Amino acid sequence: MAEQVNIYDTANQLAKEVTETKEFKDLKEALDQAKADEASNKIYTEFQETQLTIQQQQAAGQEVEQEKIKRLQELSEEMQDDDLLKEVLKNEQEMNMLLNDVNRVVVSPLTKLYL
């Protein structure tokens, strides 16, 4: 049991260190700026809500309405045209790259185990 406690301590430390990375700080700043802008925040919020609705419907095995898919595409285009949201997307991508790299390191013992 002592090993499990140590691994969770390590995971909590890693979570803390993630918040100290440049990628996290840049993403937080970009999100704060986008949320402070009424137009950007409206687009971003509707995009997130629409995306979540679609994902929930898919997970429940429901057919997704074409108008919802179309609206999500429109919102995605609006995000690409909004400088503040473009910065959020860029920083989300950089944060995801960092997390993918960390995940590869964490799961490498499992990967080696199955090879």
N, CA, C and O of each residue as an XYZ file, in Angstrom:
460
protein
N       0.821     -1.198      0.000
C       0.000      0.000      0.000
C       0.864      1.259      0.000
O       0.462      2.287     -0.546
N       2.034      1.184      0.603
C       2.910      2.352      0.667
C       3.309      2.829     -0.727
O       3.442      4.031     -0.956
N       3.502      1.887     -1.667
C       3.874      2.277     -3.027
C       2.770      3.071     -3.699
O       3.058      4.029     -4.416
N       1.503      2.698     -3.485
C       0.390      3.430     -4.080
C       0.351      4.866     -3.572
O       0.108      5.794     -4.343
N       0.589      5.048     -2.288
C       0.598      6.395     -1.731
C       1.691      7.213     -2.404
O       1.463      8.369     -2.761
N       2.865      6.636     -2.581
C       3.962      7.352     -3.218
C       3.632      7.737     -4.655
O       3.944      8.847     -5.085
N       3.008      6.834     -5.395
C       2.690      7.144     -6.785
C       1.651      8.267     -6.860
O       1.710      9.098     -7.766
N       0.704      8.300     -5.923
C      -0.280      9.385     -5.906
C       0.364     10.700     -5.482
O      -0.003     11.763     -5.983
N       1.320     10.630     -4.566
C       2.066     11.839     -4.202
C       2.811     12.376     -5.419
O       2.833     13.581     -5.669
N       3.419     11.463     -6.170
C       4.139     11.851     -7.384
C       3.181     12.454     -8.404
O       3.505     13.456     -9.042
N       2.009     11.854     -8.564
C       1.009     12.372     -9.508
C       0.545     13.765     -9.093
O       0.389     14.644     -9.940
N       0.324     13.969     -7.799
C      -0.076     15.296     -7.321
C       1.027     16.321     -7.536
O       0.754     17.474     -7.867
N       2.268     15.902     -7.351
C       3.394     16.800     -7.601
C       3.471     17.144     -9.088
O       3.723     18.293     -9.451
N       3.255     16.157     -9.936
C       3.254     16.388    -11.382
C       2.150     17.374    -11.761
O       2.373     18.276    -12.567
N       0.965     17.204    -11.184
C      -0.147     18.123    -11.462
C       0.233     19.552    -11.076
O      -0.071     20.498    -11.802
N       0.892     19.702     -9.943
C       1.341     21.031     -9.498
C       2.362     21.596    -10.483
O       2.310     22.773    -10.838
N       3.280     20.754    -10.917
C       4.324     21.209    -11.833
C       3.767     21.563    -13.205
O       4.309     22.436    -13.882
N       2.695     20.901    -13.624
C       2.054     21.251    -14.896
C       1.621     22.714    -14.865
O       1.768     23.431    -15.854
N       1.083     23.155    -13.719
C       0.606     24.542    -13.619
C       1.750     25.554    -13.637
O       1.520     26.754    -13.782
N       2.967     25.074    -13.493
C       4.129     25.958    -13.491
C       4.829     26.013    -14.848
O       5.812     26.736    -15.007
N       4.334     25.259    -15.821
C       4.969     25.244    -17.136
C       4.586     26.476    -17.947
O       3.557     27.104    -17.699
N       5.422     26.805    -18.908
C       5.143     27.911    -19.823
C       3.858     27.637    -20.595
O       3.047     28.539    -20.804
N       3.680     26.395    -21.016
C       2.497     26.028    -21.796
C       1.208     26.293    -21.016
O       0.248     26.834    -21.565
N       1.189     25.915    -19.746
C       0.004     26.129    -18.917
C      -0.236     27.622    -18.702
O      -1.360     28.104    -18.837
N       0.822     28.343    -18.368
C       0.682     29.788    -18.113
C       0.217     30.525    -19.360
O      -0.627     31.419    -19.278
N       0.765     30.153    -20.517
C       0.339     30.788    -21.776
C      -1.124     30.482    -22.078
O      -1.866     31.359    -22.519
N      -1.538     29.243    -21.843
C      -2.932     28.862    -22.081
C      -3.859     29.614    -21.136
O      -4.904     30.111    -21.557
N      -3.490     29.701    -19.874
C      -4.319     30.415    -18.897
C      -4.472     31.878    -19.290
O      -5.571     32.431    -19.232
N      -3.381     32.499    -19.687
C      -3.428     33.905    -20.094
C      -4.325     34.083    -21.324
O      -5.132     35.011    -21.378
N      -4.182     33.203    -22.296
C      -4.999     33.291    -23.513
C      -6.481     33.094    -23.190
O      -7.335     33.809    -23.715
N      -6.780     32.131    -22.332
C      -8.174     31.894    -21.931
C      -8.740     33.083    -21.164
O      -9.877     33.493    -21.396
N      -7.951     33.630    -20.257
C      -8.402     34.797    -19.489
C      -8.738     35.961    -20.416
O      -9.751     36.636    -20.234
N      -7.883     36.190    -21.409
C      -8.121     37.285    -22.353
C      -9.365     37.023    -23.193
O     -10.161     37.935    -23.420
N      -9.539     35.798    -23.653
C     -10.705     35.463    -24.475
C     -11.996     35.566    -23.662
O     -13.015     36.037    -24.169
N     -11.954     35.129    -22.412
C     -13.145     35.189    -21.563
C     -13.500     36.625    -21.182
O     -14.662     36.934    -20.918
N     -12.501     37.492    -21.157
C     -12.745     38.894    -20.813
C     -13.374     39.661    -21.974
O     -13.958     40.726    -21.776
N     -13.254     39.120    -23.174
C     -13.833     39.753    -24.358
C     -15.213     39.144    -24.604
O     -15.339     37.935    -24.797
N     -16.240     39.985    -24.596
C     -17.616     39.482    -24.681
C     -17.862     38.644    -25.935
O     -18.451     37.566    -25.852
N     -17.422     39.124    -27.083
C     -17.670     38.404    -28.343
C     -16.917     37.072    -28.374
O     -17.487     36.044    -28.742
N     -15.651     37.091    -27.993
C     -14.849     35.860    -27.982
C     -15.418     34.853    -26.996
O     -15.510     33.662    -27.296
N     -15.795     35.328    -25.830
C     -16.338     34.449    -24.798
C     -17.642     33.802    -25.257
O     -17.887     32.629    -24.978
N     -18.469     34.559    -25.953
C     -19.747     34.031    -26.448
C     -19.502     32.885    -27.438
O     -20.136     31.833    -27.347
N     -18.589     33.096    -28.372
C     -18.262     32.059    -29.362
C     -17.693     30.826    -28.660
O     -18.116     29.699    -28.920
N     -16.732     31.055    -27.769
C     -16.049     29.955    -27.090
C     -17.027     29.133    -26.245
O     -17.002     27.903    -26.273
N     -17.878     29.822    -25.501
C     -18.848     29.140    -24.641
C     -19.833     28.323    -25.467
O     -20.122     27.174    -25.133
N     -20.348     28.909    -26.543
C     -21.298     28.171    -27.384
C     -20.619     26.974    -28.045
O     -21.224     25.909    -28.168
N     -19.364     27.141    -28.472
C     -18.622     26.032    -29.071
C     -18.507     24.879    -28.072
O     -18.787     23.727    -28.404
N     -18.094     25.205    -26.851
C     -17.910     24.167    -25.832
C     -19.232     23.461    -25.516
O     -19.274     22.236    -25.404
N     -20.303     24.235    -25.373
C     -21.609     23.651    -25.056
C     -22.102     22.758    -26.193
O     -22.620     21.668    -25.950
N     -21.942     23.220    -27.428
C     -22.387     22.446    -28.588
C     -21.573     21.168    -28.722
O     -22.121     20.097    -28.983
N     -20.266     21.286    -28.543
C     -19.388     20.123    -28.625
C     -19.756     19.088    -27.553
O     -19.798     17.890    -27.832
N     -20.016     19.549    -26.345
C     -20.384     18.647    -25.253
C     -21.709     17.943    -25.550
O     -21.842     16.741    -25.317
N     -22.671     18.681    -26.055
C     -23.969     18.092    -26.402
C     -23.802     16.990    -27.441
O     -24.381     15.912    -27.313
N     -23.011     17.268    -28.464
C     -22.768     16.274    -29.519
C     -22.085     15.035    -28.945
O     -22.474     13.909    -29.256
N     -21.072     15.240    -28.113
C     -20.360     14.109    -27.513
C     -21.282     13.272    -26.631
O     -21.205     12.043    -26.637
N     -22.151     13.936    -25.873
C     -23.079     13.212    -25.007
C     -24.077     12.403    -25.828
O     -24.402     11.267    -25.482
N     -24.557     12.994    -26.915
C     -25.498     12.278    -27.774
C     -24.827     11.060    -28.413
O     -25.424      9.986    -28.488
N     -23.591     11.232    -28.869
C     -22.861     10.117    -29.468
C     -22.620      9.013    -28.445
O     -22.781      7.831    -28.750
N     -22.233      9.400    -27.229
C     -21.966      8.417    -26.179
C     -23.228      7.643    -25.798
O     -23.159      6.478    -25.408
N     -24.372      8.301    -25.916
C     -25.646      7.655    -25.584
C     -26.209      6.867    -26.763
O     -27.279      6.268    -26.661
N     -25.488      6.870    -27.875
C     -25.933      6.143    -29.052
C     -27.052      6.840    -29.808
O     -27.745      6.229    -30.622
N     -27.218      8.128    -29.528
C     -28.261      8.902    -30.205
C     -27.721      9.480    -31.504
O     -26.524      9.730    -31.645
N     -28.622      9.684    -32.439
C     -28.225     10.318    -33.687
C     -28.079     11.818    -33.441
O     -28.946     12.447    -32.835
N     -26.974     12.376    -33.918
C     -26.719     13.805    -33.740
C     -27.396     14.568    -34.873
O     -27.268     14.222    -36.047
N     -28.116     15.608    -34.490
C     -28.810     16.423    -35.485
C     -27.792     17.118    -36.386
O     -26.784     17.641    -35.910
N     -28.064     17.118    -37.682
C     -27.166     17.750    -38.653
C     -26.990     19.239    -38.363
O     -25.911     19.790    -38.584
N     -28.039     19.888    -37.873
C     -27.931     21.323    -37.586
C     -26.940     21.595    -36.456
O     -26.283     22.636    -36.445
N     -26.828     20.653    -35.496
C     -25.844     20.820    -34.419
C     -24.425     20.682    -34.970
O     -23.529     21.440    -34.600
N     -24.233     19.711    -35.855
C     -22.918     19.515    -36.472
C     -22.554     20.738    -37.305
O     -21.420     21.216    -37.259
N     -23.517     21.236    -38.061
C     -23.289     22.420    -38.885
C     -22.947     23.621    -38.008
O     -22.050     24.398    -38.337
N     -23.654     23.773    -36.900
C     -23.394     24.903    -36.004
C     -22.003     24.787    -35.399
O     -21.308     25.792    -35.250
N     -21.591     23.581    -35.051
C     -20.252     23.385    -34.495
C     -19.192     23.778    -35.519
O     -18.186     24.393    -35.163
N     -19.405     23.432    -36.779
C     -18.466     23.809    -37.839
C     -18.416     25.325    -38.003
O     -17.342     25.900    -38.183
N     -19.577     25.967    -37.941
C     -19.624     27.427    -38.048
C     -18.867     28.083    -36.896
O     -18.106     29.030    -37.096
N     -19.085     27.569    -35.696
C     -18.395     28.115    -34.528
C     -16.891     27.898    -34.627
O     -16.108     28.761    -34.230
N     -16.491     26.755    -35.151
C     -15.069     26.474    -35.342
C     -14.442     27.489    -36.293
O     -13.329     27.962    -36.061
N     -15.158     27.817    -37.357
C     -14.676     28.830    -38.301
C     -14.610     30.202    -37.637
O     -13.664     30.958    -37.856
N     -15.614     30.519    -36.829
C     -15.613     31.798    -36.115
C     -14.417     31.881    -35.169
O     -13.809     32.940    -35.015
N     -14.089     30.761    -34.540
C     -12.940     30.739    -33.635
C     -11.645     31.001    -34.401
O     -10.754     31.688    -33.902
N     -11.542     30.454    -35.608
C     -10.344     30.660    -36.430
C     -10.207     32.117    -36.871
O      -9.101     32.596    -37.123
N     -11.337     32.814    -36.961
C     -11.323     34.216    -37.385
C     -11.129     35.181    -36.226
O     -10.924     36.374    -36.450
N     -11.188     34.698    -35.009
C     -11.074     35.531    -33.810
C      -9.642     35.421    -33.281
O      -9.198     34.335    -32.908
N      -8.925     36.537    -33.251
C      -7.513     36.511    -32.843
C      -7.317     35.964    -31.429
O      -6.376     35.209    -31.181
N      -8.197     36.341    -30.504
C      -8.055     35.856    -29.129
C      -8.272     34.345    -29.054
O      -7.551     33.639    -28.349
N      -9.264     33.864    -29.784
C      -9.544     32.427    -29.762
C      -8.508     31.635    -30.550
O      -8.218     30.483    -30.226
N      -7.957     32.253    -31.578
C      -6.874     31.598    -32.322
C      -5.684     31.356    -31.388
O      -5.015     30.326    -31.469
N      -5.436     32.315    -30.511
C      -4.350     32.185    -29.534
C      -4.669     31.066    -28.531
O      -3.781     30.305    -28.149
N      -5.920     30.970    -28.112
C      -6.330     29.880    -27.215
C      -6.076     28.535    -27.890
O      -5.496     27.632    -27.287
N      -6.508     28.404    -29.133
C      -6.333     27.140    -29.862
C      -4.860     26.773    -30.001
O      -4.485     25.612    -29.836
N      -4.032     27.758    -30.303
C      -2.591     27.516    -30.434
C      -2.020     27.024    -29.106
O      -1.239     26.073    -29.070
N      -2.416     27.678    -28.020
C      -1.908     27.299    -26.704
C      -2.475     25.970    -26.226
O      -1.792     25.227    -25.521
N      -3.716     25.658    -26.598
C      -4.270     24.338    -26.278
C      -3.460     23.249    -26.972
O      -3.177     22.205    -26.385
N      -3.095     23.499    -28.210
C      -2.311     22.524    -28.966
C      -0.943     22.304    -28.310
O      -0.483     21.168    -28.201
N      -0.298     23.386    -27.876
C       1.007     23.263    -27.220
C       0.882     22.526    -25.884
O       1.741     21.717    -25.536
N      -0.192     22.808    -25.138
C      -0.419     22.123    -23.861
C      -0.662     20.640    -24.101
O      -0.140     19.801    -23.367
N      -1.443     20.310    -25.115
C      -1.704     18.905    -25.441
C      -0.432     18.174    -25.852
O      -0.254     17.004    -25.510
N       0.448     18.845    -26.576
C       1.719     18.219    -26.963
C       2.538     17.890    -25.719
O       3.116     16.807    -25.621
N       2.588     18.820    -24.775
C       3.316     18.586    -23.531
C       2.714     17.408    -22.767
O       3.441     16.522    -22.317
N       1.390     17.396    -22.622
C       0.734     16.315    -21.881
C       0.899     14.969    -22.574
O       1.041     13.944    -21.908
N       0.882     14.961    -23.895
C       1.127     13.712    -24.627
C       2.538     13.203    -24.384
O       2.748     12.002    -24.218
N       3.511     14.115    -24.363
C       4.895     13.723    -24.079
C       5.014     13.135    -22.674
O       5.654     12.102    -22.477
N       4.393     13.799    -21.702
C       4.433     13.313    -20.321
C       3.741     11.955    -20.224
O       4.232     11.049    -19.549
N       2.613     11.818    -20.890
C       1.884     10.549    -20.868
C       2.728      9.415    -21.445
O       2.713      8.298    -20.928
N       3.459      9.705    -22.514
C       4.337      8.675    -23.098
C       5.364      8.201    -22.074
O       5.649      7.007    -21.981
N       5.916      9.135    -21.309
C       6.901      8.775    -20.292
C       6.247      7.927    -19.204
O       6.804      6.915    -18.778
N       5.065      8.344    -18.757
C       4.378      7.641    -17.672
C       3.995      6.218    -18.077
O       4.129      5.293    -17.277
N       3.527      6.037    -19.297
C       3.076      4.698    -19.708
C       4.182      3.861    -20.350
O       3.936      2.720    -20.741
N       5.380      4.399    -20.463
C       6.458      3.642    -21.105
C       6.727      2.293    -20.433
O       7.034      1.338    -21.147
N       6.631      2.152    -19.098
C       6.817      0.814    -18.519
C       5.779     -0.189    -19.022
O       6.102     -1.359    -19.229
N       4.539      0.256    -19.221
C       3.500     -0.634    -19.754
C       3.777     -0.983    -21.205
O       3.602     -2.127    -21.626
N       4.207      0.003    -21.955
C       4.529     -0.239    -23.360
C       5.626     -1.293    -23.468
O       5.535     -2.216    -24.278
N       6.661     -1.147    -22.646
C       7.770     -2.108    -22.661
C       7.318     -3.484    -22.190
O       7.803     -4.503    -22.683
N       6.401     -3.515    -21.245
C       5.894     -4.771    -20.706
C       5.232     -5.615    -21.786
O       5.370     -6.838    -21.796
N       4.514     -4.964    -22.694
C       3.777     -5.689    -23.724
C       4.586     -5.944    -24.991
O       4.114     -6.646    -25.885
N       5.768     -5.404    -25.085
C       6.588     -5.626    -26.284
C       7.349     -6.925    -26.213
O       8.085     -7.260    -27.141
